[in-house]
Amino acid sequence: MSPEYLSIQVLNGLSFGALLFLLASGFTLIFGLMRIVNLAHGAFYLLGGQVAITVTAATGSYLLGLLTAVVATAAVGLASERVLLRPVRNNELLEVLVTVGLAFVIADLCLWAFGGNPRSLKVPEALTGSLTVGSVTFPRYRLALVVLAAAVAVGLMLVQSRTRIGTVIRAGVDDREMVSSLGINIERVFTMLFVFGAGLAGLAGVAAAGILTMRPGADTDILLFALVVVIIGGLGSIEGAALGSVLIGLLDAFSRLWLPEFSYFAVFAPMALVLVLRPRGLLGKAA
């Protein structure tokens, strides 16, 4: 195998890992910090991608499509948290049932509104084509996806560790009653966090629509990968989500190349191993 071909496979893995991070970062915030098992997260991803494709095709503006998709998924997340999830807070079984039902509803609404044919997003002219560095040529859009994921990761880490809102969120997870006694509306903070996570899922859908197709079932497929990333990285850990995304992205790229019959085994086997040896994940902490 030539170094050029190996480099391309590494970049393929990193670009898929970047997509997984955009989705898994919102998932780990909701699942890890709020302890809400949001199995509708993949449906938010599908909704974001479909809305972006429709708006971009109608207006010709990629930026408008992106903004509309993020706002739409955030709005759906807000309605879901306030109307459906808040009444069943701290009841894990009901949360799972509600979010599974919500995922089916959103998926069926997407099928009704956007049809069942696979669709993809027309990316901006500046991101089309390929970039050549030395003897390696790689699509610009995939490279931009890696840069976007890196920027989001750094931003989330800084917010979580160095801002007041990050401190409030971490304190609210550890002792909600104590934070509430200080006059902080922790329910409002957690609602904002859920909405932000839903918006990240919509952003992931927009990013994915430029390299993958939005179709019925795409939400379930990507949600499985996000679950693996969060379990390997550790619940509530942005650093863990980044590490898990890179590992799964590279494993997926090389397993499809070398062992296509065992590509799913190569992805899910490390998750099982982590669950046995380190149930909290590689960088996870106790709840």
C-alpha positions, 0 to 999 in steps of 0.5 A, a space after each residue: 500500500 502506497 503512502 499516498 493511498 494510506 494518507 487518503 484513507 486516514 483523511 477519509 477516517 478523520 472526515 467521517 470522525 469529524 461528522 461523528 463528533 458533530 453529532 456525538 458532541 450534542 448527544 454526550 452533552 444531553 446524555 452524559 450531563 443531563 442523563 436524558 437518553 435522547 434516542 431522537 438525536 438521530 432524527 434531529 440529524 435527519 431533519 437538519 439535513 432534509 431542511 437544509 437540502 430543501 431550503 438551499 434548493 429553493 433559495 440557492 443559498 447554502 448559508 440560509 439552508 444551514 441556518 434554517 436547519 440549525 434553527 429548525 432542529 433547535 426549535 423542535 428540541 425546545 418543544 420536545 424538552 418542554 412538552 414531552 421530556 420535562 414531565 418525565 424527567 428522571 424516569 429513564 424508562 419513560 424518557 427512552 419510550 418518549 424519545 423513541 416515539 419522537 424519533 419515529 414521528 420525526 422520521 415519518 414526518 420527514 418521509 411525508 414532507 421530503 419523500 423517500 428518495 435519497 437526496 444530497 446537498 449542493 455545497 458552495 462552489 468554494 468547497 467543491 473540487 479537490 485540494 492537492 498537497 504534494 502527491 495527495 489529492 482530497 476533496 475540499 469539503 471533507 477537509 472543511 468538515 475536519 476543520 469545522 469539527 476541530 473548531 467546535 471541539 475547541 469551542 465546547 471545551 473552552 465553554 465547558 471549562 472556562 465560562 460561568 455557564 459551563 460551571 453552572 452546568 457541571 455544578 447542576 449535574 453534581 448537585 441540582 438542589 444546591 445550584 437551585 438554592 443559589 437562585 439559579 434556574 437550573 431547569 432553564 439552563 438544562 433546557 438551553 443545553 438540550 436545545 443546543 445539543 439538538 442544534 448540533 445534531 442539525 448542524 451534523 445533518 447539514 454537514 453530512 448532506 454534503 457527502 452522504 445522502 439523506 434518506 429514510 433510515 439514515 437517522 438510525 444508522 448514524 445514531 448507532 455510530 454516535 452511541 458507540 462514540 459516546 460509550 467509548 469516549 465517556 458520558 459527558 466528556 467532550 474530549 472523550 467524544 473527540 477521541 472516540 470519533 477519531 478512533 471510530 472514524 479510522 476503524 471504519 475507514 480501514 475495516 471497510 478497506 481491509 475487512 469489509 465483511 467485518 466492518 461492523 464488528 471492527 466498530 462495535 467490538 472496541 465498544 464491547 471491550 471498553 464496556 468490559 474494561 472501563 465501563 465509564 469510557 476512556 475519559 468518562 467520570 462517575 455520574 
